[in-house]
C-alpha cells in the first residue's frame, strides 16, 4: 500500500503568502508589546504533566487543561505539550526568585490542545501573551486592554470589549444563596453558545426555579446597581471603566461573561468583533496563581490572543521581493549588485537561467522590477531596469537604481 502524505487534523501549513501576512501582523504585535514596556521570554514547549494539571482544590479541570496533549519520554516521565503560557509563570518565578517586580513579559509561540477542530479552531495555534506580574492596580488591567486595543486599531479592526469581574459574579451567586458557585459559573460561561433556556435547565442541578429566576434578574442589572449596592468587585469594574475613558477605548459591562479558566480572581475581559460570538482575545486578573510555588500571593493580570484569528480579520500589505536580477552570463557582476542591494535593505534574488523564464517567474511572484546584467550594461555602467507591471524600461546607474528601489 502506497502512503499518501496528509496533514494531521487540526494542524496546518502556511505557504508564502499567508506566512508573509502572519509575519507582518506578528511584527505589529511585537512592536506594541515593546512600546508598552513588555519584555520577551521563551519557554519550553514540553513541561511535566504535574505542572500542567489543575490544582487539587478545583473540583473539575478547566477545558483547556483536560484537552492537553499528554506524552511520555524514554524514562516513562509524564509530560505534555503546553496548552497556554500562564501555567508556566509560577515555575519561572519559583526558579528565578530575583526577578524584579513588576515583571512585564510577553511571549509569542505555538500552543497545543487536543480538542475538536472547526474552521477557526486548531490543535496547534500561535498564542500571543502579555502579562504584568506583581502589580495589583487596576491601571495594569487597563494597560493590557489598551495594548490590544492599539494593536487592533493599527490593523483596522473594530473591537467590542466586554468586561466582568469574578468577585462580582461570586457575590451575585452568593446573594441568591446558591452554594455550588463554580458549577454555576461554568454553566453561565456557556450562555452565548447554548442559549438561555438550555442554561436555565442545566442550572436546575444546583438551584431551584426561584433562585434561577432571581439570579437572571440580577444579572440583567446595570453596573451602577451593583456599585450602589456595594457588590464586591463592582467598584473594580467601575474604576476600569473610568480608566478606559482616559485611555480612549470603550468597554461594555457583561455580567454573564465568566471566562473559562478557574484561576481568574478579579476583572476579566473578552474582545469580540461585532456579529460574531467567538472572542479574538481574552484575559483577566489571576492574583492567586503566579506565586503558588513561593507560598505567597503575587498579583498578576494578562491578556492572550491567537495570531490565526487576527490574520483572518486583518487586511495587511505584505512586502514582496523587490527585484529579480537577470544575469546574462555575468554571474559575478550580478552577485556583486545583489550584495549592494541587500546591504541597502532592498530584497532581491538572482536568476542565472534563461531571461524569459526569469520574467515568467517574476510575474508569478509579483516581483515589481527586473534588472538585466549583461555585457552592454557592464560596459555602459548602466543597468536596464524593467517595471514588470507597466513594461516601462530604462537605463540607470547602480546608485540611481538603489535610490529608486528604496523609494518604491
VEXDREN-740871 format. One record per residue (C-alpha): residue number from 1; chain; x, z, y. Coordinates in steps of 0.02 Angstrom, whole numbers, plus 50000, padded with zeros to 5 digits. Last residue first. Layout:
+-----+-----+-------+-------+-------+
| seq | mol |    xx |    zz |    yy |
+-----+-----+-------+-------+-------+
| NUM |   A |     X |     Z |     Y |
...
+-----+-----+-------+-------+-------+
***
This chain:
+-----+-----+-------+-------+-------+
| seq | mol |    xx |    zz |    yy |
+-----+-----+-------+-------+-------+
| 408 |   A | 50464 | 49783 | 52617 |
| 407 |   A | 50580 | 49872 | 52740 |
| 406 |   A | 50720 | 49911 | 52618 |
| 405 |   A | 50704 | 49737 | 52542 |
| 404 |   A | 50733 | 49653 | 52711 |
| 403 |   A | 50882 | 49762 | 52759 |
| 402 |   A | 50967 | 49734 | 52590 |
| 401 |   A | 50933 | 49547 | 52602 |
| 400 |   A | 51004 | 49542 | 52779 |
| 399 |   A | 51167 | 49626 | 52723 |
| 398 |   A | 51187 | 49507 | 52575 |
| 397 |   A | 51163 | 49358 | 52688 |
| 396 |   A | 51002 | 49260 | 52681 |
| 395 |   A | 50944 | 49088 | 52625 |
| 394 |   A | 50756 | 49072 | 52624 |
| 393 |   A | 50613 | 49034 | 52505 |
| 392 |   A | 50424 | 49053 | 52526 |
| 391 |   A | 50326 | 49049 | 52362 |
| 390 |   A | 50191 | 49160 | 52441 |
| 389 |   A | 50180 | 49289 | 52300 |
| 388 |   A | 50352 | 49273 | 52221 |
| 387 |   A | 50442 | 49280 | 52389 |
| 386 |   A | 50603 | 49189 | 52347 |
| 385 |   A | 50778 | 49238 | 52401 |
| 384 |   A | 50919 | 49112 | 52402 |
| 383 |   A | 51082 | 49202 | 52430 |
| 382 |   A | 51208 | 49175 | 52570 |
| 381 |   A | 51397 | 49188 | 52556 |
| 380 |   A | 51399 | 48997 | 52572 |
| 379 |   A | 51518 | 48978 | 52423 |
| 378 |   A | 51436 | 49116 | 52320 |
| 377 |   A | 51263 | 49045 | 52353 |
| 376 |   A | 51317 | 48868 | 52303 |
| 375 |   A | 51397 | 48930 | 52141 |
| 374 |   A | 51243 | 49028 | 52089 |
| 373 |   A | 51154 | 49194 | 52123 |
| 372 |   A | 50966 | 49174 | 52146 |
| 371 |   A | 50862 | 49319 | 52214 |
| 370 |   A | 50682 | 49338 | 52155 |
| 369 |   A | 50561 | 49448 | 52252 |
| 368 |   A | 50391 | 49531 | 52225 |
| 367 |   A | 50406 | 49590 | 52044 |
| 366 |   A | 50227 | 49579 | 51983 |
| 365 |   A | 50278 | 49619 | 51802 |
| 364 |   A | 50209 | 49455 | 51732 |
| 363 |   A | 50270 | 49361 | 51886 |
| 362 |   A | 50448 | 49423 | 51863 |
| 361 |   A | 50447 | 49371 | 51679 |
| 360 |   A | 50389 | 49195 | 51724 |
| 359 |   A | 50525 | 49189 | 51857 |
| 358 |   A | 50659 | 49241 | 51732 |
| 357 |   A | 50594 | 49119 | 51602 |
| 356 |   A | 50613 | 48976 | 51726 |
| 355 |   A | 50787 | 49034 | 51778 |
| 354 |   A | 50854 | 49030 | 51599 |
| 353 |   A | 50946 | 49186 | 51545 |
| 352 |   A | 51056 | 49318 | 51628 |
| 351 |   A | 50912 | 49403 | 51717 |
| 350 |   A | 50962 | 49554 | 51819 |
| 349 |   A | 50854 | 49701 | 51870 |
| 348 |   A | 50812 | 49779 | 52036 |
| 347 |   A | 50761 | 49940 | 52122 |
| 346 |   A | 50822 | 49960 | 52301 |
| 345 |   A | 50890 | 50135 | 52331 |
| 344 |   A | 51036 | 50069 | 52439 |
| 343 |   A | 51160 | 50102 | 52298 |
| 342 |   A | 51039 | 50006 | 52188 |
| 341 |   A | 51055 | 49853 | 52300 |
| 340 |   A | 51245 | 49865 | 52301 |
| 339 |   A | 51254 | 49881 | 52111 |
| 338 |   A | 51137 | 49732 | 52090 |
| 337 |   A | 51248 | 49627 | 52204 |
| 336 |   A | 51403 | 49665 | 52097 |
| 335 |   A | 51308 | 49632 | 51935 |
| 334 |   A | 51255 | 49462 | 52002 |
| 333 |   A | 51433 | 49423 | 52057 |
| 332 |   A | 51499 | 49459 | 51881 |
| 331 |   A | 51357 | 49363 | 51798 |
| 330 |   A | 51376 | 49202 | 51896 |
| 329 |   A | 51311 | 49077 | 51768 |
| 328 |   A | 51155 | 49053 | 51874 |
| 327 |   A | 51112 | 49238 | 51875 |
| 326 |   A | 50932 | 49272 | 51930 |
| 325 |   A | 50921 | 49441 | 52015 |
| 324 |   A | 50746 | 49512 | 51999 |
| 323 |   A | 50683 | 49613 | 52146 |
| 322 |   A | 50580 | 49763 | 52200 |
| 321 |   A | 50536 | 49843 | 52032 |
| 320 |   A | 50362 | 49914 | 52059 |
| 319 |   A | 50317 | 50068 | 52159 |
| 318 |   A | 50147 | 50139 | 52122 |
| 317 |   A | 50000 | 50141 | 52241 |
| 316 |   A | 49884 | 50283 | 52200 |
| 315 |   A | 49699 | 50292 | 52162 |
| 314 |   A | 49663 | 50467 | 52099 |
| 313 |   A | 49523 | 50513 | 51980 |
| 312 |   A | 49594 | 50461 | 51810 |
| 311 |   A | 49767 | 50524 | 51859 |
| 310 |   A | 49694 | 50691 | 51912 |
| 309 |   A | 49610 | 50708 | 51742 |
| 308 |   A | 49771 | 50670 | 51649 |
| 307 |   A | 49881 | 50786 | 51753 |
| 306 |   A | 49783 | 50940 | 51699 |
| 305 |   A | 49755 | 51089 | 51812 |
| 304 |   A | 49802 | 51272 | 51824 |
| 303 |   A | 49789 | 51401 | 51963 |
| 302 |   A | 49866 | 51573 | 51971 |
| 301 |   A | 49849 | 51756 | 52014 |
| 300 |   A | 49952 | 51907 | 51965 |
| 299 |   A | 49957 | 52094 | 51992 |
| 298 |   A | 50083 | 52190 | 51886 |
| 297 |   A | 50012 | 52337 | 51790 |
| 296 |   A | 50138 | 52436 | 51691 |
| 295 |   A | 50191 | 52454 | 51510 |
| 294 |   A | 50331 | 52326 | 51529 |
| 293 |   A | 50260 | 52221 | 51387 |
| 292 |   A | 50088 | 52216 | 51473 |
| 291 |   A | 50159 | 52173 | 51645 |
| 290 |   A | 50087 | 51998 | 51666 |
| 289 |   A | 49919 | 52034 | 51586 |
| 288 |   A | 49822 | 52170 | 51679 |
| 287 |   A | 49811 | 52090 | 51851 |
| 286 |   A | 49740 | 51922 | 51798 |
| 285 |   A | 49672 | 51840 | 51956 |
| 284 |   A | 49598 | 51667 | 51949 |
| 283 |   A | 49616 | 51490 | 51890 |
| 282 |   A | 49534 | 51322 | 51870 |
| 281 |   A | 49565 | 51138 | 51897 |
| 280 |   A | 49480 | 50972 | 51858 |
| 279 |   A | 49317 | 51057 | 51805 |
| 278 |   A | 49193 | 50964 | 51697 |
| 277 |   A | 49012 | 50960 | 51753 |
| 276 |   A | 49021 | 50800 | 51855 |
| 275 |   A | 48918 | 50731 | 51999 |
| 274 |   A | 49028 | 50800 | 52137 |
| 273 |   A | 49204 | 50836 | 52077 |
| 272 |   A | 49248 | 51008 | 52014 |
| 271 |   A | 49367 | 51149 | 52057 |
| 270 |   A | 49344 | 51314 | 51967 |
| 269 |   A | 49383 | 51487 | 52032 |
| 268 |   A | 49401 | 51667 | 51976 |
| 267 |   A | 49420 | 51820 | 52087 |
| 266 |   A | 49458 | 51979 | 51992 |
| 265 |   A | 49512 | 52031 | 51816 |
| 264 |   A | 49541 | 51874 | 51712 |
| 263 |   A | 49617 | 51908 | 51540 |
| 262 |   A | 49463 | 51854 | 51441 |
| 261 |   A | 49495 | 51669 | 51469 |
| 260 |   A | 49339 | 51562 | 51478 |
| 259 |   A | 49295 | 51562 | 51662 |
| 258 |   A | 49140 | 51659 | 51717 |
| 257 |   A | 49034 | 51549 | 51833 |
| 256 |   A | 48854 | 51611 | 51846 |
| 255 |   A | 48884 | 51697 | 52015 |
| 254 |   A | 48931 | 51529 | 52096 |
| 253 |   A | 48988 | 51553 | 52276 |
| 252 |   A | 49041 | 51386 | 52352 |
| 251 |   A | 49206 | 51368 | 52442 |
| 250 |   A | 49261 | 51256 | 52584 |
| 249 |   A | 49442 | 51221 | 52631 |
| 248 |   A | 49521 | 51238 | 52804 |
| 247 |   A | 49649 | 51375 | 52777 |
| 246 |   A | 49567 | 51489 | 52907 |
| 245 |   A | 49393 | 51452 | 52839 |
| 244 |   A | 49454 | 51485 | 52662 |
| 243 |   A | 49518 | 51654 | 52721 |
| 242 |   A | 49341 | 51707 | 52767 |
| 241 |   A | 49276 | 51654 | 52595 |
| 240 |   A | 49420 | 51745 | 52509 |
| 239 |   A | 49372 | 51904 | 52602 |
| 238 |   A | 49191 | 51882 | 52548 |
| 237 |   A | 49245 | 51853 | 52368 |
| 236 |   A | 49346 | 52015 | 52370 |
| 235 |   A | 49199 | 52107 | 52452 |
| 234 |   A | 49086 | 52055 | 52308 |
| 233 |   A | 49206 | 52125 | 52177 |
| 232 |   A | 49110 | 52288 | 52151 |
| 231 |   A | 48930 | 52274 | 52208 |
| 230 |   A | 48913 | 52363 | 52376 |
| 229 |   A | 48729 | 52323 | 52407 |
| 228 |   A | 48770 | 52232 | 52569 |
| 227 |   A | 48909 | 52131 | 52485 |
| 226 |   A | 48800 | 52087 | 52335 |
| 225 |   A | 48658 | 52027 | 52446 |
| 224 |   A | 48776 | 51932 | 52560 |
| 223 |   A | 48839 | 51831 | 52410 |
| 222 |   A | 48668 | 51752 | 52384 |
| 221 |   A | 48552 | 51808 | 52243 |
| 220 |   A | 48519 | 51693 | 52093 |
| 219 |   A | 48622 | 51803 | 51978 |
| 218 |   A | 48507 | 51948 | 52014 |
| 217 |   A | 48353 | 51852 | 51958 |
| 216 |   A | 48448 | 51796 | 51802 |
| 215 |   A | 48491 | 51976 | 51756 |
| 214 |   A | 48314 | 52038 | 51790 |
| 213 |   A | 48240 | 51907 | 51673 |
| 212 |   A | 48371 | 51947 | 51540 |
| 211 |   A | 48340 | 52135 | 51554 |
| 210 |   A | 48153 | 52108 | 51541 |
| 209 |   A | 48170 | 52000 | 51385 |
| 208 |   A | 48280 | 52123 | 51290 |
| 207 |   A | 48469 | 52115 | 51284 |
| 206 |   A | 48616 | 52076 | 51169 |
| 205 |   A | 48551 | 51957 | 51035 |
| 204 |   A | 48415 | 51900 | 51157 |
| 203 |   A | 48557 | 51824 | 51258 |
| 202 |   A | 48557 | 51670 | 51147 |
| 201 |   A | 48378 | 51628 | 51197 |
| 200 |   A | 48422 | 51647 | 51381 |
| 199 |   A | 48573 | 51535 | 51355 |
| 198 |   A | 48469 | 51400 | 51270 |
| 197 |   A | 48336 | 51402 | 51407 |
| 196 |   A | 48467 | 51396 | 51546 |
| 195 |   A | 48562 | 51243 | 51486 |
| 194 |   A | 48698 | 51219 | 51355 |
| 193 |   A | 48833 | 51132 | 51456 |
| 192 |   A | 48821 | 51214 | 51627 |
| 191 |   A | 48767 | 51382 | 51553 |
| 190 |   A | 48912 | 51400 | 51431 |
| 189 |   A | 49003 | 51532 | 51537 |
| 188 |   A | 48842 | 51635 | 51539 |
| 187 |   A | 48856 | 51654 | 51349 |
| 186 |   A | 49036 | 51713 | 51356 |
| 185 |   A | 48990 | 51835 | 51495 |
| 184 |   A | 48851 | 51908 | 51388 |
| 183 |   A | 48973 | 51931 | 51243 |
| 182 |   A | 49096 | 52021 | 51357 |
| 181 |   A | 48963 | 52134 | 51432 |
| 180 |   A | 48891 | 52204 | 51270 |
| 179 |   A | 48804 | 52353 | 51350 |
| 178 |   A | 48663 | 52280 | 51455 |
| 177 |   A | 48605 | 52411 | 51581 |
| 176 |   A | 48542 | 52286 | 51711 |
| 175 |   A | 48664 | 52363 | 51837 |
| 174 |   A | 48802 | 52346 | 51707 |
| 173 |   A | 48776 | 52157 | 51698 |
| 172 |   A | 48790 | 52145 | 51888 |
| 171 |   A | 48943 | 52260 | 51889 |
| 170 |   A | 49035 | 52152 | 51762 |
| 169 |   A | 48991 | 51991 | 51851 |
| 168 |   A | 49057 | 52068 | 52013 |
| 167 |   A | 49218 | 52131 | 51934 |
| 166 |   A | 49247 | 51958 | 51859 |
| 165 |   A | 49231 | 51875 | 52030 |
| 164 |   A | 49157 | 51705 | 52074 |
| 163 |   A | 49212 | 51550 | 52167 |
| 162 |   A | 49168 | 51365 | 52154 |
| 161 |   A | 49273 | 51235 | 52246 |
| 160 |   A | 49188 | 51065 | 52254 |
| 159 |   A | 49325 | 50937 | 52280 |
| 158 |   A | 49348 | 50773 | 52374 |
| 157 |   A | 49489 | 50668 | 52301 |
| 156 |   A | 49592 | 50564 | 52422 |
| 155 |   A | 49757 | 50598 | 52328 |
| 154 |   A | 49831 | 50683 | 52483 |
| 153 |   A | 49673 | 50789 | 52500 |
| 152 |   A | 49679 | 50833 | 52316 |
| 151 |   A | 49856 | 50902 | 52333 |
| 150 |   A | 49806 | 50998 | 52490 |
| 149 |   A | 49657 | 51077 | 52399 |
| 148 |   A | 49773 | 51124 | 52255 |
| 147 |   A | 49887 | 51223 | 52369 |
| 146 |   A | 49740 | 51295 | 52468 |
| 145 |   A | 49669 | 51366 | 52306 |
| 144 |   A | 49833 | 51450 | 52259 |
| 143 |   A | 49864 | 51513 | 52436 |
| 142 |   A | 49687 | 51585 | 52445 |
| 141 |   A | 49715 | 51691 | 52290 |
| 140 |   A | 49880 | 51749 | 52365 |
| 139 |   A | 49790 | 51798 | 52526 |
| 138 |   A | 49675 | 51904 | 52417 |
| 137 |   A | 49822 | 52024 | 52406 |
| 136 |   A | 49885 | 52096 | 52240 |
| 135 |   A | 50057 | 52014 | 52247 |
| 134 |   A | 50175 | 52038 | 52098 |
| 133 |   A | 50162 | 51871 | 52011 |
| 132 |   A | 50105 | 51716 | 52107 |
| 131 |   A | 50065 | 51574 | 51988 |
| 130 |   A | 50064 | 51382 | 51996 |
| 129 |   A | 50025 | 51281 | 51840 |
| 128 |   A | 50020 | 51095 | 51798 |
| 127 |   A | 49967 | 51052 | 51621 |
| 126 |   A | 50009 | 50888 | 51536 |
| 125 |   A | 49897 | 50857 | 51387 |
| 124 |   A | 49909 | 50860 | 51198 |
| 123 |   A | 49752 | 50884 | 51094 |
| 122 |   A | 49651 | 50776 | 51212 |
| 121 |   A | 49490 | 50791 | 51311 |
| 120 |   A | 49436 | 50652 | 51429 |
| 119 |   A | 49354 | 50528 | 51310 |
| 118 |   A | 49325 | 50665 | 51183 |
| 117 |   A | 49427 | 50771 | 51061 |
| 116 |   A | 49380 | 50922 | 50957 |
| 115 |   A | 49513 | 51059 | 50963 |
| 114 |   A | 49690 | 51087 | 50900 |
| 113 |   A | 49759 | 51127 | 51072 |
| 112 |   A | 49930 | 51080 | 51139 |
| 111 |   A | 50021 | 51100 | 51304 |
| 110 |   A | 50141 | 50975 | 51384 |
| 109 |   A | 50233 | 51013 | 51545 |
| 108 |   A | 50229 | 51055 | 51730 |
| 107 |   A | 50278 | 51230 | 51786 |
| 106 |   A | 50269 | 51327 | 51947 |
| 105 |   A | 50331 | 51500 | 51991 |
| 104 |   A | 50306 | 51620 | 52135 |
| 103 |   A | 50383 | 51788 | 52091 |
| 102 |   A | 50327 | 51922 | 52211 |
| 101 |   A | 50432 | 52005 | 52152 |
| 100 |   A | 50617 | 51977 | 52120 |
|  99 |   A | 50657 | 51951 | 51936 |
|  98 |   A | 50764 | 52097 | 51879 |
|  97 |   A | 50658 | 52134 | 51725 |
|  96 |   A | 50702 | 51965 | 51646 |
|  95 |   A | 50659 | 51984 | 51461 |
|  94 |   A | 50499 | 52082 | 51495 |
|  93 |   A | 50451 | 51969 | 51641 |
|  92 |   A | 50477 | 51813 | 51534 |
|  91 |   A | 50377 | 51886 | 51390 |
|  90 |   A | 50232 | 51932 | 51505 |
|  89 |   A | 50238 | 51754 | 51578 |
|  88 |   A | 50220 | 51661 | 51412 |
|  87 |   A | 50032 | 51693 | 51399 |
|  86 |   A | 50009 | 51601 | 51564 |
|  85 |   A | 50084 | 51435 | 51507 |
|  84 |   A | 49946 | 51354 | 51402 |
|  83 |   A | 49915 | 51308 | 51218 |
|  82 |   A | 50098 | 51333 | 51170 |
|  81 |   A | 50134 | 51266 | 50997 |
|  80 |   A | 50135 | 51400 | 50862 |
|  79 |   A | 50247 | 51507 | 50754 |
|  78 |   A | 50232 | 51619 | 50602 |
|  77 |   A | 50405 | 51638 | 50525 |
|  76 |   A | 50424 | 51565 | 50350 |
|  75 |   A | 50614 | 51554 | 50372 |
|  74 |   A | 50603 | 51366 | 50361 |
|  73 |   A | 50481 | 51366 | 50508 |
|  72 |   A | 50293 | 51395 | 50501 |
|  71 |   A | 50167 | 51320 | 50621 |
|  70 |   A | 49997 | 51357 | 50700 |
|  69 |   A | 49919 | 51240 | 50829 |
|  68 |   A | 49810 | 51341 | 50947 |
|  67 |   A | 49621 | 51322 | 50943 |
|  66 |   A | 49592 | 51511 | 50924 |
|  65 |   A | 49688 | 51538 | 51085 |
|  64 |   A | 49596 | 51401 | 51182 |
|  63 |   A | 49429 | 51474 | 51125 |
|  62 |   A | 49471 | 51651 | 51179 |
|  61 |   A | 49486 | 51768 | 51031 |
|  60 |   A | 49342 | 51887 | 50996 |
|  59 |   A | 49329 | 52076 | 51011 |
|  58 |   A | 49474 | 52097 | 51131 |
|  57 |   A | 49567 | 52261 | 51103 |
|  56 |   A | 49682 | 52176 | 50976 |
|  55 |   A | 49755 | 52074 | 51118 |
|  54 |   A | 49734 | 51886 | 51098 |
|  53 |   A | 49868 | 51798 | 50996 |
|  52 |   A | 50004 | 51691 | 51073 |
|  51 |   A | 50144 | 51819 | 51069 |
|  50 |   A | 50112 | 51856 | 50885 |
|  49 |   A | 50118 | 51669 | 50847 |
|  48 |   A | 50300 | 51665 | 50898 |
|  47 |   A | 50327 | 51527 | 51026 |
|  46 |   A | 50355 | 51338 | 51021 |
|  45 |   A | 50352 | 51225 | 51176 |
|  44 |   A | 50487 | 51333 | 51253 |
|  43 |   A | 50481 | 51374 | 51440 |
|  42 |   A | 50534 | 51285 | 51600 |
|  41 |   A | 50531 | 51363 | 51773 |
|  40 |   A | 50513 | 51288 | 51946 |
|  39 |   A | 50499 | 51392 | 52107 |
|  38 |   A | 50344 | 51399 | 52217 |
|  37 |   A | 50372 | 51404 | 52406 |
|  36 |   A | 50211 | 51318 | 52461 |
|  35 |   A | 50306 | 51159 | 52506 |
|  34 |   A | 50387 | 51164 | 52333 |
|  33 |   A | 50221 | 51162 | 52241 |
|  32 |   A | 50165 | 51029 | 52365 |
|  31 |   A | 50309 | 50913 | 52319 |
|  30 |   A | 50283 | 50946 | 52134 |
|  29 |   A | 50102 | 50888 | 52143 |
|  28 |   A | 50144 | 50730 | 52242 |
|  27 |   A | 50284 | 50683 | 52120 |
|  26 |   A | 50169 | 50717 | 51973 |
|  25 |   A | 50047 | 50595 | 52051 |
|  24 |   A | 50181 | 50460 | 52063 |
|  23 |   A | 50245 | 50493 | 51887 |
|  22 |   A | 50069 | 50484 | 51816 |
|  21 |   A | 50038 | 50318 | 51904 |
|  20 |   A | 50203 | 50250 | 51839 |
|  19 |   A | 50159 | 50305 | 51662 |
|  18 |   A | 49992 | 50216 | 51677 |
|  17 |   A | 50076 | 50051 | 51724 |
|  16 |   A | 50222 | 50074 | 51604 |
|  15 |   A | 50127 | 50120 | 51444 |
|  14 |   A | 50063 | 50295 | 51417 |
|  13 |   A | 50038 | 50337 | 51233 |
|  12 |   A | 49904 | 50456 | 51171 |
|  11 |   A | 49864 | 50607 | 51064 |
|  10 |   A | 49691 | 50670 | 51015 |
|   9 |   A | 49687 | 50576 | 50851 |
|   8 |   A | 49864 | 50536 | 50790 |
|   7 |   A | 49917 | 50364 | 50849 |
|   6 |   A | 49924 | 50227 | 50718 |
|   5 |   A | 50051 | 50143 | 50604 |
|   4 |   A | 49980 | 50039 | 50460 |
|   3 |   A | 50073 | 50085 | 50301 |
|   2 |   A | 50071 | 49947 | 50170 |
|   1 |   A | 50000 | 50000 | 50000 |
+-----+-----+-------+-------+-------+
***
